[in-house]
Amino acid sequence: MVATRPVDFRRGMNGLVALVASALAADPYCGDVFVFRAKRLDRLRCIYWDGSGMILATKWLEAGKFVWPPIRDGAMQMTREEFSHFCWPVLTGQG
């Protein structure tokens, strides 16, 4: 699930977990990946429950910005394929 509005990146993992539950009305422990962006569009943060703990990944671009989907509601669903194309190559340095 992608949060389409920017978040304050001073929020840590607990703040993002609370945001998923309150603002996105989702269960942060369901196994979905939740993706957030900073206002400047050069930072991306993901949280994911892997069954034994919460994972927080942050990507901070040295140059350029992430291309972000148009803002509609507070969140949008992405398929695994869309997420892989959008995010995974960037997170692993393959993009």
Summary of the structure (lengths in Angstrom):
residues: 95
radius of gyration: 12.5
end to end distance: 20.9
largest distance: 34.6
contacts: 237
relative contact order: 0.22
helix: 23%
strand: 24%
